[in-house]
Amino acid sequence: MKKPPSPAEARHVQSDSDRAPGKLRRIRWAFLVPLLAFGVLALVLGVGLSRDPREVPSPLIGKPAPQFELPAVKGRAQGLATRNLRGEVSLVNVFASWCVACREEHPVLVALARRKLIPIHGLNYKDKPDDAAAWLDRWGDPYTRTGADIDGRVGIDWGVYGVPETFVIDPQGRIAYKHIGPMTEDFVRSKLVPMIDEIRRRGLSGGEKANPG
């Protein structure tokens, strides 16, 4: 005949049974935490991958263009400075002769310049003077003004981290939009031209004219 448990043994059995739910909870959380972390990571990556890399927001949107003054690209007459970006809607296109994507984009810029829809200014980024001049001579010069940012310091102030990039500047000299990567004919037709028209419709094209100096 089995002897009944002593009071000490009974307390030990009860203590073990009390600890069992806690153990189960700890085991459950040990499995759940990695699963939750993986779910959050997958969500973040999914949102990031679904975004168009050309639509990365810039902290400069709505703010005045950075203060700068640059000499013209070799062989060009007019340099580029902040004061030249007031009085009308304009584009600042960041380009370089060593940039493969810039070659892809360049015919689009040349075609846009021929339409005389908007002044296009070129910010030549970390380029050699002779290379930049030869590149524009060979492929065409769509720019109203150019600025030779040989050391890249002005580009840093503009938040440039890849070439090409294009900024839409409103008549008050504020950055209205930033496009990363080469512009295409479809982008110009479907987004850029309507954006320019909308800025002008808001009455931003009046007032002070661009400084010709």
DRENKOLBA-984353 format. One record per atom (N, C-alpha, C): z, y, x; residue number from 1. Coordinates in steps of 0.05 Angstrom, whole numbers, plus 32768, in hexadecimal, padded with zeros to 4 digits. Layout:
! DRENKOLBA-984353
ATOM     pz     py     px    nr
ATOM      Z      Y      X   NUM
...
This chain:
! DRENKOLBA-984353
ATOM     pz     py     px    nr
ATOM   8000   7FE8   8011     1
ATOM   8000   8000   8000     1
ATOM   8000   8019   8012     1
ATOM   7FED   802C   800A     2
ATOM   7FEB   8044   801B     2
ATOM   8001   8057   8016     2
ATOM   800D   8060   802B     3
ATOM   8023   8073   8029     3
ATOM   8018   808E   8021     3
ATOM   8026   809D   8010     4
ATOM   801D   80B8   8009     4
ATOM   8020   80CA   8022     4
ATOM   800F   80DE   8024     5
ATOM   8010   80F0   803B     5
ATOM   802A   8100   803C     5
ATOM   8033   8104   8054     6
ATOM   804B   8114   8058     6
ATOM   8045   8131   8050     6
ATOM   8059   8142   804C     7
ATOM   8054   815E   8046     7
ATOM   8044   816C   805C     7
ATOM   8048   8165   8075     8
ATOM   8039   8172   808B     8
ATOM   801C   816A   808A     8
ATOM   8017   814F   8084     9
ATOM   7FFC   8146   8082     9
ATOM   7FEE   8153   806A     9
ATOM   7FFC   8156   8054    10
ATOM   7FF0   8162   803C    10
ATOM   7FE8   817F   8042    10
ATOM   7FFA   818D   8051    11
ATOM   7FF3   81A9   8057    11
ATOM   7FDA   81AA   8069    11
ATOM   7FD8   8197   807C    12
ATOM   7FC1   8196   808E    12
ATOM   7FA7   8191   807F    12
ATOM   7FA8   817E   806C    13
ATOM   7F90   8178   805C    13
ATOM   7F88   8191   804B    13
ATOM   7F9C   819E   803F    14
ATOM   7F97   81B5   802F    14
ATOM   7F8B   81CC   8040    14
ATOM   7F96   81CF   8059    15
ATOM   7F8C   81E4   806A    15
ATOM   7F6F   81DF   8071    15
ATOM   7F67   81C5   8077    16
ATOM   7F4C   81BF   807D    16
ATOM   7F39   81C5   8066    16
ATOM   7F43   81BE   804E    17
ATOM   7F32   81C3   8036    17
ATOM   7F2F   81E1   8031    17
ATOM   7F43   81F1   8038    18
ATOM   7F42   820E   8035    18
ATOM   7F2E   821A   8048    18
ATOM   7F2C   820E   8061    19
ATOM   7F1A   8218   8075    19
ATOM   7EFD   8211   8070    19
ATOM   7EF8   81FC   8061    20
ATOM   7EDD   81F2   805D    20
ATOM   7ECA   8206   8051    20
ATOM   7ED1   8215   803C    21
ATOM   7EBF   8229   8031    21
ATOM   7EB8   823F   8046    21
ATOM   7ECC   8247   8056    22
ATOM   7EC6   825B   806B    22
ATOM   7EB2   8251   807F    22
ATOM   7EB5   8237   8087    23
ATOM   7EA1   822B   8099    23
ATOM   7E85   822C   808E    23
ATOM   7E84   8224   8074    24
ATOM   7E6A   8224   8067    24
ATOM   7E5D   8240   8066    24
ATOM   7E6E   8254   8061    25
ATOM   7E64   826F   8060    25
ATOM   7E59   8278   807B    25
ATOM   7E68   8270   8090    26
ATOM   7E5F   8278   80AB    26
ATOM   7E45   826A   80B3    26
ATOM   7E43   8251   80AB    27
ATOM   7E2A   8242   80B1    27
ATOM   7E13   824E   80A1    27
ATOM   7E18   8256   8088    28
ATOM   7E03   8262   8078    28
ATOM   7DF9   827C   8084    28
ATOM   7E0C   828D   808C    29
ATOM   7E04   82A6   8099    29
ATOM   7DF6   82A2   80B3    29
ATOM   7DFD   828D   80C1    30
ATOM   7DF0   8288   80DB    30
ATOM   7DD2   8282   80D7    30
ATOM   7DCC   8277   80C0    31
ATOM   7DB0   8272   80BA    31
ATOM   7DA2   828B   80AD    31
ATOM   7DB2   8299   809C    32
ATOM   7DA7   82AF   808D    32
ATOM   7DA0   82C7   809E    32
ATOM   7DB2   82CD   80B2    33
ATOM   7DAE   82E5   80C2    33
ATOM   7D93   82E5   80D1    33
ATOM   7D8B   82CF   80DF    34
ATOM   7D71   82CE   80EC    34
ATOM   7D5A   82D1   80D8    34
ATOM   7D5E   82C4   80C0    35
ATOM   7D48   82C6   80AC    35
ATOM   7D45   82E3   80A2    35
ATOM   7D5B   82F1   809E    36
ATOM   7D5A   830D   8095    36
ATOM   7D4E   831E   80AA    36
ATOM   7D56   831A   80C3    37
ATOM   7D4A   832A   80D9    37
ATOM   7D2C   8325   80DC    37
ATOM   7D24   830C   80D9    38
ATOM   7D07   8306   80DA    38
ATOM   7CF8   8314   80C3    38
ATOM   7D05   8314   80AB    39
ATOM   7CF8   8321   8094    39
ATOM   7CF4   833F   8098    39
ATOM   7D09   834C   80A3    40
ATOM   7D07   8369   80A9    40
ATOM   7CF2   836E   80BD    40
ATOM   7CF1   835E   80D3    41
ATOM   7CDD   8362   80E7    41
ATOM   7CC1   835E   80DC    41
ATOM   7CBD   834A   80CC    42
ATOM   7CA3   8345   80C0    42
ATOM   7C9A   835C   80AE    42
ATOM   7CAD   8368   809F    43
ATOM   7CA7   837E   808E    43
ATOM   7C9E   8396   809E    43
ATOM   7CAD   839C   80B4    44
ATOM   7CA6   83B3   80C5    44
ATOM   7C8B   83AF   80D2    44
ATOM   7C86   8397   80DC    45
ATOM   7C6C   8392   80E8    45
ATOM   7C55   8393   80D4    45
ATOM   7C5B   8389   80BC    46
ATOM   7C46   838A   80A7    46
ATOM   7C3F   83A6   809F    46
ATOM   7C52   83B8   809D    47
ATOM   7C4D   83D4   8096    47
ATOM   7C3D   83E1   80AD    47
ATOM   7C46   83DB   80C6    48
ATOM   7C38   83E7   80DD    48
ATOM   7C1C   83DE   80DF    48
ATOM   7C17   83C4   80DB    49
ATOM   7BFB   83BA   80DE    49
ATOM   7BE9   83C3   80C7    49
ATOM   7BF5   83C9   80B0    50
ATOM   7BE5   83D1   8099    50
ATOM   7BDD   83EF   809B    50
ATOM   7BE9   83FE   80AC    51
ATOM   7BE3   841B   80AF    51
ATOM   7BCB   841E   80C1    51
ATOM   7BBB   8432   80BA    52
ATOM   7BA4   8439   80CA    52
ATOM   7BAE   8448   80E3    52
ATOM   7BA9   843D   80FB    53
ATOM   7BB3   844A   8113    53
ATOM   7BA9   8467   8117    53
ATOM   7B93   846E   8109    54
ATOM   7B89   8489   810B    54
ATOM   7B99   849C   80F9    54
ATOM   7BAB   8491   80E9    55
ATOM   7BBA   84A2   80D6    55
ATOM   7BD7   84A6   80DF    55
ATOM   7BDC   84A1   80F9    56
ATOM   7BF7   84A5   8103    56
ATOM   7BFF   84C2   8100    56
ATOM   7C15   84C8   80F2    57
ATOM   7C1D   84E3   80EE    57
ATOM   7C25   84F1   8107    57
ATOM   7C1F   850B   8109    58
ATOM   7C27   851B   8120    58
ATOM   7C3D   852E   8119    58
ATOM   7C51   8531   812A    59
ATOM   7C67   8544   8124    59
ATOM   7C5D   8561   8125    59
ATOM   7C45   8566   812E    60
ATOM   7C3A   8581   8130    60
ATOM   7C2C   858A   8116    60
ATOM   7C28   8578   8103    61
ATOM   7C1A   857F   80EA    61
ATOM   7C29   8595   80DC    61
ATOM   7C1B   85AA   80D5    62
ATOM   7C27   85C1   80C8    62
ATOM   7C33   85D6   80DA    62
ATOM   7C33   85D0   80F4    63
ATOM   7C3F   85E2   8108    63
ATOM   7C29   85F1   8117    63
ATOM   7C2F   8608   8123    64
ATOM   7C1B   8617   8133    64
ATOM   7C12   8606   814A    64
ATOM   7BF8   8609   8151    65
ATOM   7BEE   85FB   8169    65
ATOM   7BFD   8604   8181    65
ATOM   7C02   85F3   8194    66
ATOM   7C11   85FA   81AC    66
ATOM   7C04   8611   81BB    66
ATOM   7C14   8620   81C9    67
ATOM   7C0A   8637   81D9    67
ATOM   7BFD   862C   81F3    67
ATOM   7BE5   8634   81F7    68
ATOM   7BD6   862C   820F    68
ATOM   7BBF   863F   8214    68
ATOM   7BB5   863E   822C    69
ATOM   7B9D   864C   8234    69
ATOM   7B8F   863D   824B    69
ATOM   7B77   8635   8246    70
ATOM   7B68   8624   8259    70
ATOM   7B4D   8631   8260    70
ATOM   7B45   862D   8279    71
ATOM   7B2A   8636   8281    71
ATOM   7B15   8623   8274    71
ATOM   7AFD   862C   8273    72
ATOM   7AE7   861C   8267    72
ATOM   7AE0   8605   8279    72
ATOM   7AD5   85F0   826D    73
ATOM   7AC9   85DA   827D    73
ATOM   7AB4   85E6   828F    73
ATOM   7AB1   85DB   82A6    74
ATOM   7A9E   85E5   82BA    74
ATOM   7A82   85E9   82AE    74
ATOM   7A76   8601   82B2    75
ATOM   7A5C   8607   82A7    75
ATOM   7A5C   8612   828B    75
ATOM   7A74   8614   827F    76
ATOM   7A76   8620   8264    76
ATOM   7A83   863C   8267    76
ATOM   7A7C   864D   8254    77
ATOM   7A85   8669   8257    77
ATOM   7AA0   866F   824B    77
ATOM   7AA7   8662   8235    78
ATOM   7ABE   866A   8225    78
ATOM   7AD4   8655   8228    78
ATOM   7AEB   865D   8232    79
ATOM   7B03   864C   8233    79
ATOM   7B10   864A   8218    79
ATOM   7B27   863C   8217    80
ATOM   7B34   8637   81FE    80
ATOM   7B52   863E   8200    80
ATOM   7B5C   864D   81EC    81
ATOM   7B78   8654   81EB    81
ATOM   7B82   8654   81CF    81
ATOM   7B9C   8655   81CC    82
ATOM   7BA8   8654   81B1    82
ATOM   7B9D   866B   81A0    82
ATOM   7B99   8682   81AB    83
ATOM   7B90   8699   819B    83
ATOM   7B75   8695   818F    83
ATOM   7B65   8683   819A    84
ATOM   7B4B   867D   818F    84
ATOM   7B4B   866C   8176    84
ATOM   7B63   8662   816F    85
ATOM   7B65   864F   8159    85
ATOM   7B70   865C   8140    85
ATOM   7B6B   8675   813D    86
ATOM   7B74   8684   8125    86
ATOM   7B5D   8691   8117    86
ATOM   7B5F   8694   80FD    87
ATOM   7B4B   86A3   80ED    87
ATOM   7B38   8692   80DE    87
ATOM   7B35   8679   80E5    88
ATOM   7B23   8667   80D6    88
ATOM   7B2B   864A   80DB    88
ATOM   7B22   8638   80CA    89
ATOM   7B27   861C   80CE    89
ATOM   7B16   8613   80E6    89
ATOM   7B22   8603   80F7    90
ATOM   7B14   85FA   810F    90
ATOM   7B1E   85DE   8117    90
ATOM   7B0F   85D2   8129    91
ATOM   7B16   85B8   8134    91
ATOM   7B1C   85BB   8152    91
ATOM   7B2F   85AC   815B    92
ATOM   7B34   85A8   8178    92
ATOM   7B30   858A   817D    92
ATOM   7B1C   8584   818D    93
ATOM   7B15   8569   8193    93
ATOM   7B1C   8563   81B0    93
ATOM   7B2D   854F   81B4    94
ATOM   7B36   8547   81CF    94
ATOM   7B22   8531   81D9    94
ATOM   7B16   8537   81F0    95
ATOM   7B01   8525   81FA    95
ATOM   7B03   8523   8219    95
ATOM   7AF4   850F   8224    96
ATOM   7AF3   850C   8241    96
ATOM   7ADA   84FC   8247    96
ATOM   7ACE   8501   825E    97
ATOM   7AB6   84F3   8266    97
ATOM   7ABB   84D6   826C    97
ATOM   7AD4   84CF   8273    98
ATOM   7ADB   84B3   8279    98
ATOM   7AE2   84A3   8260    98
ATOM   7AE2   84B0   8249    99
ATOM   7AEA   84A3   8230    99
ATOM   7AD3   8496   8222    99
ATOM   7AD4   847B   8220   100
ATOM   7ABE   846C   8213   100
ATOM   7ABC   8473   81F5   100
ATOM   7AD2   8476   81E8   101
ATOM   7AD1   847C   81CB   101
ATOM   7AC7   8498   81C6   101
ATOM   7ACA   84AA   81DA   102
ATOM   7ABF   84C5   81D7   102
ATOM   7AA0   84C5   81D6   102
ATOM   7A94   84B3   81E5   103
ATOM   7A77   84AF   81E5   103
ATOM   7A6E   84A6   81C9   103
ATOM   7A7E   8494   81BD   104
ATOM   7A78   848A   81A2   104
ATOM   7A7A   84A1   818E   104
ATOM   7A8D   84B3   8191   105
ATOM   7A92   84C8   817E   105
ATOM   7A7F   84E0   8181   105
ATOM   7A74   84E4   819A   106
ATOM   7A67   84FD   81A0   106
ATOM   7A4F   8503   818E   106
ATOM   7A3E   84F0   8187   107
ATOM   7A28   84F7   8175   107
ATOM   7A31   8503   815A   107
ATOM   7A49   84F9   8151   108
ATOM   7A54   8504   8138   108
ATOM   7A5B   8521   813C   108
ATOM   7A67   8528   8152   109
ATOM   7A6E   8544   8158   109
ATOM   7A55   8556   815A   109
ATOM   7A41   854B   8168   110
ATOM   7A28   855B   816B   110
ATOM   7A1C   8560   8150   110
ATOM   7A1B   854C   813F   111
ATOM   7A0F   8550   8124   111
ATOM   7A20   8563   8114   111
ATOM   7A3A   8562   8116   112
ATOM   7A4C   8574   8108   112
ATOM   7A48   8591   8111   112
ATOM   7A45   8594   812C   113
ATOM   7A40   85AF   8137   113
ATOM   7A26   85BB   812D   113
ATOM   7A12   85AB   812A   114
ATOM   79F8   85B4   8120   114
ATOM   79F9   85BF   8103   114
ATOM   7A0C   85B4   80F4   115
ATOM   7A0F   85BD   80D8   115
ATOM   7A1D   85D8   80D7   115
ATOM   7A2A   85E0   80ED   116
ATOM   7A38   85FA   80EE   116
ATOM   7A4D   85FC   80D8   116
ATOM   7A59   85E5   80D2   117
ATOM   7A6D   85E4   80BC   117
ATOM   7A88   85F0   80C6   117
ATOM   7A8E   85EB   80DF   118
ATOM   7AA9   85F2   80E9   118
ATOM   7AA7   85F5   8108   118
ATOM   7AB5   8608   8114   119
ATOM   7AB6   8609   8131   119
ATOM   7AC4   85F0   813D   119
ATOM   7AB8   85E5   8151   120
ATOM   7AC4   85CE   815F   120
ATOM   7ACA   85D6   817B   120
ATOM   7AE4   85D4   8182   121
ATOM   7AEC   85DB   819D   121
ATOM   7AF3   85C1   81AC   121
ATOM   7AEC   85C0   81C5   122
ATOM   7AF1   85A8   81D5   122
ATOM   7B07   85AB   81E9   122
ATOM   7B1B   8599   81E8   123
ATOM   7B30   8598   81FC   123
ATOM   7B2A   8581   820E   123
ATOM   7B20   8588   8226   124
ATOM   7B18   8573   823A   124
ATOM   7B30   8569   8249   124
ATOM   7B37   8550   8245   125
ATOM   7B51   8545   824D   125
ATOM   7B50   8535   8266   125
ATOM   7B5E   853E   827B   126
ATOM   7B61   852F   8294   126
ATOM   7B46   8526   829F   126
ATOM   7B34   8539   82A1   127
ATOM   7B19   8532   82AA   127
ATOM   7B12   8541   82C4   127
ATOM   7AFF   8537   82D3   128
ATOM   7AF5   8545   82EA   128
ATOM   7AE1   855A   82E1   128
ATOM   7AE2   8572   82EC   129
ATOM   7AD0   8588   82E3   129
ATOM   7AB3   8580   82E3   129
ATOM   7AAA   8574   82F9   130
ATOM   7A8D   856D   82FB   130
ATOM   7A86   8557   82E6   130
ATOM   7A98   8544   82E2   131
ATOM   7A93   852F   82CF   131
ATOM   7A91   853A   82B3   131
ATOM   7AA4   854C   82AC   132
ATOM   7AA4   8557   8291   132
ATOM   7A8A   8567   828C   132
ATOM   7A82   8577   82A0   133
ATOM   7A6A   8588   829D   133
ATOM   7A51   8576   829A   133
ATOM   7A4F   8561   82AA   134
ATOM   7A38   8550   82A9   134
ATOM   7A37   8541   828F   134
ATOM   7A4E   8539   8285   135
ATOM   7A50   852A   826C   135
ATOM   7A45   853B   8254   135
ATOM   7A4D   8554   8253   136
ATOM   7A44   8566   823E   136
ATOM   7A26   856D   8241   136
ATOM   7A1E   8570   825A   137
ATOM   7A01   8575   825F   137
ATOM   79F0   855E   8256   137
ATOM   79FA   8546   825A   138
ATOM   79EA   852E   8253   138
ATOM   79EA   8528   8235   138
ATOM   7A01   8529   8228   139
ATOM   7A03   8521   820D   139
ATOM   7A03   8537   81F8   139
ATOM   7A04   8550   8202   140
ATOM   7A03   8567   81F0   140
ATOM   7A1F   8574   81ED   140
ATOM   7A1F   858E   81E9   141
ATOM   7A38   859D   81E8   141
ATOM   7A3C   85A7   81CB   141
ATOM   7A4D   859A   81BC   142
ATOM   7A52   85A3   81A0   142
ATOM   7A68   85B8   819D   142
ATOM   7A73   85C1   81B4   143
ATOM   7A8B   85D1   81B3   143
ATOM   7A86   85EF   81B3   143
ATOM   7A95   85FD   81A3   144
ATOM   7A94   861B   81A3   144
ATOM   7AA2   8625   81BC   144
ATOM   7AB9   8619   81C2   145
ATOM   7AC9   861F   81DA   145
ATOM   7AD3   8605   81E6   145
ATOM   7AD8   8605   81FF   146
ATOM   7AE3   85EE   820D   146
ATOM   7AFB   85F6   821E   146
ATOM   7B0E   85E4   8221   147
ATOM   7B24   85E9   8233   147
ATOM   7B27   85D2   8246   147
ATOM   7B28   85D7   8260   148
ATOM   7B2A   85C2   8274   148
ATOM   7B48   85BD   827A   148
ATOM   7B53   85A8   826D   149
ATOM   7B6F   85A0   8271   149
ATOM   7B70   858B   8287   149
ATOM   7B6B   8594   829F   150
ATOM   7B67   8581   82B6   150
ATOM   7B81   8570   82BB   150
ATOM   7B98   857D   82B9   151
ATOM   7BB1   856E   82BF   151
ATOM   7BBD   8561   82A6   151
ATOM   7BB2   8566   828F   152
ATOM   7BBC   855A   8277   152
ATOM   7BD4   8566   826B   152
ATOM   7BDE   857C   8275   153
ATOM   7BF7   8588   826B   153
ATOM   7BF4   8593   824F   153
ATOM   7BDD   859F   8249   154
ATOM   7BD9   85AA   822E   154
ATOM   7BD7   8593   821A   154
ATOM   7BC9   857E   8222   155
ATOM   7BC8   8566   8211   155
ATOM   7BE3   855B   820A   155
ATOM   7BF5   855B   821C   156
ATOM   7C10   8552   8217   156
ATOM   7C1D   8563   8201   156
ATOM   7C1A   857E   8204   157
ATOM   7C25   8590   81F0   157
ATOM   7C19   858B   81D4   157
ATOM   7C00   8582   81D3   158
ATOM   7BF3   857C   81B9   158
ATOM   7BFA   8560   81AF   158
ATOM   7C09   8551   81BF   159
ATOM   7C10   8536   81B6   159
ATOM   7BFA   8522   81BA   159
ATOM   7BE8   8527   81CC   160
ATOM   7BD1   8515   81D1   160
ATOM   7BDB   84FD   81E0   160
ATOM   7BD4   84E5   81D7   161
ATOM   7BDA   84CD   81E6   161
ATOM   7BC2   84BA   81E7   161
ATOM   7BAC   84C3   81DD   162
ATOM   7B93   84B3   81DE   162
ATOM   7B7B   84C6   81DA   162
ATOM   7B65   84BD   81E4   163
ATOM   7B4C   84CD   81E1   163
ATOM   7B37   84BC   81D5   163
ATOM   7B28   84C6   81C1   164
ATOM   7B29   84E1   81B6   164
ATOM   7B3E   84E5   81A0   164
ATOM   7B45   84FE   819D   165
ATOM   7B56   8506   8186   165
ATOM   7B4A   8520   817C   165
ATOM   7B4D   8525   8162   166
ATOM   7B42   853E   8156   166
ATOM   7B57   854A   8144   166
ATOM   7B5B   8564   8147   167
ATOM   7B6E   8573   8137   167
ATOM   7B5F   8587   8125   167
ATOM   7B68   8588   810C   168
ATOM   7B5E   859D   80FA   168
ATOM   7B72   85B4   80FA   168
ATOM   7B68   85CC   8100   169
ATOM   7B79   85E4   8102   169
ATOM   7B73   85F7   80EB   169
ATOM   7B88   8600   80DD   170
ATOM   7B83   8612   80C7   170
ATOM   7B81   862F   80D2   170
ATOM   7B79   8642   80C1   171
ATOM   7B74   865D   80CA   171
ATOM   7B8D   866B   80D6   171
ATOM   7BA5   8661   80CF   172
ATOM   7BBD   866D   80DB   172
ATOM   7BC3   8660   80F6   172
ATOM   7BB2   864F   8100   173
ATOM   7BB7   8642   8119   173
ATOM   7BCA   862B   8118   173
ATOM   7BCE   8620   8100   174
ATOM   7BE0   8609   80FD   174
ATOM   7BD0   85EF   80FD   174
ATOM   7BDC   85DA   8107   175
ATOM   7BD0   85C0   8107   175
ATOM   7BD2   85B4   80EB   175
ATOM   7BBB   85B0   80DE   176
ATOM   7BBB   85A6   80C3   176
ATOM   7BB7   8587   80C2   176
ATOM   7BAB   857C   80D7   177
ATOM   7BA5   855F   80D6   177
ATOM   7B9F   8556   80F2   177
ATOM   7BA5   853C   80F8   178
ATOM   7B9F   8530   8111   178
ATOM   7B91   8516   810D   178
ATOM   7B7A   8512   8119   179
ATOM   7B6B   84F9   8117   179
ATOM   7B6B   84EC   8133   179
ATOM   7B73   84D2   8133   180
ATOM   7B74   84C3   814C   180
ATOM   7B5D   84B0   814E   180
ATOM   7B4F   84B1   8164   181
ATOM   7B38   84A0   8167   181
ATOM   7B1E   84AE   8161   181
ATOM   7B07   84A1   8165   182
ATOM   7AED   84AF   8160   182
ATOM   7AE8   84B4   8143   182
ATOM   7ADF   84CC   813D   183
ATOM   7AD6   84D2   8122   183
ATOM   7ABC   84C5   811D   183
ATOM   7AB8   84BD   8104   184
ATOM   7A9F   84B0   80FB   184
ATOM   7A91   84C2   80E7   184
ATOM   7A78   84BC   80E1   185
ATOM   7A69   84CB   80CD   185
ATOM   7A77   84C8   80B2   185
ATOM   7A81   84B0   80AC   186
ATOM   7A8F   84AC   8093   186
ATOM   7AA8   84BC   8091   186
ATOM   7AB7   84BE   80A7   187
ATOM   7AD0   84CE   80A7   187
ATOM   7AC9   84EB   80A2   187
ATOM   7AB4   84F5   80AF   188
ATOM   7AAD   8511   80AC   188
ATOM   7AA5   8517   808F   188
ATOM   7A95   8505   8084   189
ATOM   7A8B   8509   8068   189
ATOM   7AA2   8506   8054   189
ATOM   7AB2   84F1   8056   190
ATOM   7AC5   84EB   8041   190
ATOM   7AE0   84F8   8044   190
ATOM   7AE7   8500   805C   191
ATOM   7B02   850B   805F   191
ATOM   7B02   8527   806C   191
ATOM   7AF3   852A   8082   192
ATOM   7AF5   8543   8091   192
ATOM   7AE9   855B   8081   192
ATOM   7AD1   8558   8077   193
ATOM   7AC4   856E   8068   193
ATOM   7AD5   8575   804F   193
ATOM   7ADE   8562   803F   194
ATOM   7AEF   856A   8028   194
ATOM   7B09   8577   8031   194
ATOM   7B14   856F   8048   195
ATOM   7B2C   857C   8052   195
ATOM   7B27   8599   8059   195
ATOM   7B11   859E   8067   196
ATOM   7B09   85B9   806F   196
ATOM   7B06   85CA   8056   196
ATOM   7AF7   85BF   8042   197
ATOM   7AF3   85CE   8029   197
ATOM   7B0D   85D4   801B   197
ATOM   7B1F   85C1   801B   198
ATOM   7B39   85C5   800D   198
ATOM   7B49   85DB   801B   198
ATOM   7B49   85DB   8035   199
ATOM   7B58   85F0   8044   199
ATOM   7B4C   860C   803D   199
ATOM   7B32   860D   803D   200
ATOM   7B25   8626   8036   200
ATOM   7B29   862F   8019   200
ATOM   7B2A   861B   8007   201
ATOM   7B2F   8621   7FEB   201
ATOM   7B4B   862D   7FE7   201
ATOM   7B5D   8625   7FF8   202
ATOM   7B79   862F   7FF6   202
ATOM   7B7B   864C   8000   202
ATOM   7B64   8657   8007   203
ATOM   7B64   8673   800F   203
ATOM   7B6D   8677   802B   203
ATOM   7B6D   8662   803C   204
ATOM   7B77   8665   8057   204
ATOM   7B62   8670   806B   204
ATOM   7B49   8674   8061   205
ATOM   7B34   867D   8074   205
ATOM   7B33   869B   8076   205
ATOM   7B42   86AA   8066   206
ATOM   7B41   86C7   8068   206
ATOM   7B53   86D1   807D   206
ATOM   7B52   86EC   8081   207
ATOM   7B65   86F9   8093   207
ATOM   7B5B   86FB   80AF   207
ATOM   7B6D   86F7   80C2   208
ATOM   7B67   86FB   80DE   208
ATOM   7B51   86E9   80E8   208
ATOM   7B3F   86F4   80F7   209
ATOM   7B29   86E5   8103   209
ATOM   7B31   86DA   811E   209
ATOM   7B23   86C5   8126   210
ATOM   7B29   86B9   8140   210
ATOM   7B25   86CD   8156   210
ATOM   7B37   86CD   8169   211
ATOM   7B36   86DF   8180   211
ATOM   7B1E   86D6   8192   211
ATOM   7B0B   86E8   8197   212
ATOM   7AF5   86E0   81A7   212
ATOM   7AFA   86E1   81C5   212
ATOM   7B12   86E9   81CD   213
ATOM   7B18   86EC   81E9   213
ATOM   7B1D   86D3   81F8   213
